[in-house]
Structures are given as C-alpha cells and as structure tokens.
Amino acid sequence: MVMLGRFKLGGDIFHGKIKGDRVIVDRILYYDTYRISDLELLPPVHPSKIICVGMNYIDHARELDMPVPDSPIIFLKPPTAVTGHMGKIVYPGTSKHVDYEGELAVVIGTRCKNISAEDANSVIMGYTCFNDVTARDLQKKDTQWTRAKGFDTFAPSGPYIADPSIGSGNLSIKTRVNGDVRQDSSTSNMIFDVPELIEFISGIMTLEKGDVIATGTPPGVGEMFVGDEVEVEIENIGILKNTVIAQE
C-alpha cells in the first residue's frame, strides 16, 4: 500500500512516497530521498475547497432520532480552515462549545465534472483522516453553518494520503479524546458511499485536483476543550492527532 505525504524543506514544498522512515520524491528525471525527521510535515493537500457531508451514517441518524436523508446534505469549509497532523486546533473566543467529528476524507486526484458513480474511482487520489471541527453553539444560533464550520484550523487532515486501493466501504473509524474512545464505527454504515457522493457533488460543482470531500461522521460526536488531544484513526490510513489551544 502506498502512502503519500506533503512536506516542506526550506522553501521547497513537495509530495513524496513514504517508505519506512524515508520519503521518496519523484523529480521526473531523478529521485530524491530524505529522512522524514528532516522534513516539515504539511497537511496532505492544499484544496481549493472542502466539501463536507452531513448526516451520512445510519447509526448517527439513529443516535439523533433523525430521518435518513434522501440525498446528501453538503456544505463547504474554506481552504484557510486546513491544518495538518500535530497542528493546533484553535478554540475561538466567540464560541463556548466546540465539537470533534472524526471522518474519512476523499482526496480528488484530477479535475472533473459530472462523474458517474461507476467512474468515481478514476478521479480519486486517495483517502485521509479528517476532523470536521464545529462550533456547535454557533451552528445552532446561525441559519447557515459557515461560521460554525469555517474558523481557521477547523479542518485538520492527515497525516498522509492512503492509496485508493484500500477502498472505502468497510474501514474502522475511531475518534479518541485524551486516549478515551468517543467514536467507534465503520464506513460500512455510510448512507451514501464514496462513489455516490462523488457523482452527486461533481454534478453540482467542478472538483479540482486536491479538493477534499469529508464523508460525514459516525455517532459519538461530542465536546472538546482547551488542552485536549484529539485523535482520528482510520483503518489502513493512520492516526490524525491534534491538540486544542486557546485563541490568543
């Protein structure tokens, strides 16, 4: 299985394949090899947009006693919300209740529009872990979700991108806060699977290379506080770890 990371060395930003403790970078005419410890790990992509899916786990709908949607419920996060593995989640001063939402994210590999579910795998770069951080009190207060979902650092993702060969239909997904398991489900509980989501979303908007689709969260969503360490772990992908800090 291939893992792809995004790194920085000096002013050079690049993707590389992970091999043990090394990163292999294809420079077209030659290959560079680096120690991971010598590089700065960045968020796996810098998307033009992040498309998130609400209420997409059957067990989450049951938990909230809400009807199963007839079509995907989507919203956007700005690219400025992105942070990476070991990045800090900044608790905004305007909120009194911030939640974690562990999710599987799909990274788009090529510019595309109107892709059928049958052809969806051809446009997937891979999969990564995602945390749809949400200011729940502001979400309840506002008619729309942009403010509650759009703060800087409210879209942690990483650590790496797993090859699409891992599939997305039956992966264990867990969220831990300070080591305690808060979410524990499987992507098999999705209401709309990844190909269906790509078909639906690409029928609305053009997807660019590097765009991220966050596929929804399982049951167990809950509050996090300044000082908490939050981990999203997905089978065959890895662990995304972030710490919550107060806004300066």
NORZI-V752133 format. One record per residue. SS is DSSP state (h for helix, s for strand, l for the rest). PSI is psi in degrees with one decimal (none if undefined). OMEGA is omega in radians with two decimals (* if undefined). Layout:
SS/PSI/OMEGA  SS/PSI/OMEGA
//
This chain:
l/132.6/-3.11  l/133.5/3.01  s/132.8/-3.11  s/129.1/3.11  s/163.3/3.10  s/129.4/-2.96  s/166.4/3.07  s/136.0/3.04  s/110.1/-3.03  l/-124.7/3.09  l/5.1/-3.07  s/123.4/3.08  s/131.3/-3.03  s/158.4/2.96  s/148.7/3.09  s/153.5/3.10  s/136.5/-3.11  s/127.8/3.07  s/98.2/-3.05  l/-124.4/3.12  l/17.9/-3.10  s/158.8/3.05  s/125.9/3.14  s/122.8/-3.08  s/123.3/3.11  s/111.1/3.13  l/19.4/3.13  l/-59.3/-3.13  l/-12.9/-3.13  l/173.6/3.11  s/138.5/2.98  s/145.6/3.08  s/131.5/3.14  s/155.2/2.91  s/136.4/3.10  h/-37.5/-3.09  h/-17.5/3.14  h/-5.1/-3.03  l/152.9/3.00  s/122.9/3.12  s/127.1/3.12  s/166.6/2.96  l/144.9/-2.98  l/-27.9/3.05  l/162.9/3.00  l/90.9/-2.99  l/155.7/2.99  l/-24.4/3.11  l/156.6/3.08  s/117.1/3.14  s/120.9/-3.10  s/149.4/-3.12  s/128.3/3.12  s/150.1/3.02  l/60.3/-3.07  l/11.9/3.05  s/128.6/-3.11  h/-37.9/-3.13  h/-27.1/3.07  h/-40.5/3.09  h/-41.5/3.11  h/-40.3/3.14  h/-39.5/-3.10  l/0.7/-3.10  l/47.6/-3.13  l/150.5/-3.13  l/150.1/3.07  l/127.1/-3.10  l/150.7/3.12  l/-24.8/3.10  l/160.1/-3.09  l/141.1/3.03  s/117.5/-3.05  s/155.1/3.04  s/169.7/-3.06  s/147.7/2.88  s/146.2/3.12  l/154.8/3.11  h/-22.4/3.11  h/-10.1/3.09  h/-10.3/-3.03  s/136.0/2.88  s/165.4/-3.03  l/-171.6/3.06  l/131.1/-3.10  l/3.7/3.03  l/162.4/-3.12  s/137.9/2.98  s/118.5/-3.08  s/119.2/3.13  s/112.3/-3.03  l/145.6/-3.14  l/-17.5/-3.12  l/-0.9/-3.14  l/149.8/3.08  l/1.9/-3.09  l/105.8/3.14  s/130.5/-3.09  s/152.9/2.92  s/152.8/3.00  l/96.1/3.14  s/136.4/-3.05  s/155.7/2.91  s/132.5/3.10  s/141.9/3.07  s/130.7/3.07  s/125.5/-3.11  s/136.8/-3.04  l/-11.4/-3.12  l/148.0/3.13  l/132.0/-3.04  s/159.0/3.12  l/143.1/3.08  l/52.6/3.13  l/130.5/3.09  l/157.4/3.09  h/-35.7/-3.13  h/-29.6/-3.10  h/4.8/-3.00  h/-37.5/-3.09  h/-23.7/-3.09  h/-14.4/-3.11  h/8.7/-3.11  s/123.4/3.00  s/-40.7/-3.13  s/-164.6/-3.06  s/150.2/3.09  s/172.9/3.10  s/151.2/-3.05  s/147.1/3.05  s/110.1/-3.14  s/75.5/-3.10  l/135.7/-3.00  s/128.7/2.97  s/94.7/-2.94  h/-36.6/3.14  h/-36.9/3.11  h/-32.8/3.08  h/-42.5/3.13  h/-31.6/-3.10  h/-39.9/-3.04  l/151.7/3.06  l/-39.8/3.11  l/168.5/-3.00  l/2.9/-2.99  h/-47.1/-3.11  h/-45.8/-3.07  h/-30.2/-3.05  h/-10.7/-2.88  l/4.8/-3.14  l/150.3/3.00  l/138.9/-3.14  l/6.0/-3.10  l/14.0/3.07  s/62.9/3.06  s/139.5/3.08  s/156.0/3.13  s/-163.8/0.06  s/-32.2/-3.11  s/175.5/3.03  s/122.0/3.11  s/142.3/3.12  s/142.2/-3.13  h/-12.2/3.12  h/-16.2/3.11  h/-17.4/-3.09  l/175.5/-3.11  l/3.7/-2.97  l/-15.1/-3.07  l/63.8/-3.13  l/134.6/3.03  s/135.9/3.11  s/127.1/-3.10  s/147.8/2.97  s/132.0/3.10  s/142.6/3.02  s/117.3/-3.09  l/37.5/3.08  l/-11.3/-3.14  s/129.8/-3.14  s/123.6/3.14  s/-31.1/3.08  s/136.9/-3.11  s/100.3/-3.07  s/-162.6/3.13  s/147.6/3.09  h/-10.8/3.05  h/-15.2/3.13  h/5.0/3.08  s/141.1/3.06  l/-45.9/3.08  l/120.7/-3.10  l/176.0/-3.04  h/-48.2/3.10  h/-39.1/3.10  h/-39.8/-3.14  h/-42.5/3.14  h/-41.2/3.10  h/-46.5/-3.11  h/-49.9/-3.04  h/-42.1/-3.13  h/-17.5/3.02  l/-13.7/-3.14  l/-45.9/-3.02  l/151.9/3.03  l/131.3/3.07  s/130.8/-3.14  l/155.8/3.05  l/129.4/-3.12  l/-10.3/3.06  l/151.1/-3.07  s/132.9/2.97  s/114.4/3.06  s/121.6/-2.82  s/9.9/3.12  s/162.2/-3.05  s/144.5/3.07  l/-179.4/-3.14  l/163.2/3.09  l/9.5/3.09  l/140.6/-3.12  s/-178.3/-2.99  s/147.5/3.00  s/158.5/-2.99  l/162.7/3.09  l/131.3/-3.12  l/-15.0/3.14  l/146.2/2.98  s/121.2/-3.06  s/130.2/3.13  s/131.4/2.98  s/118.9/-3.11  s/128.0/3.10  s/132.6/-3.12  l/133.9/3.10  l/4.8/3.10  l/-53.2/-3.14  s/-158.9/-3.07  s/125.5/3.01  s/122.2/-3.06  s/131.4/3.12  s/151.1/3.09  s/141.3/-3.13  s/130.0/3.11  s/160.4/3.12  s/149.2/3.05  l/135.0/-3.14  l/none/*
//
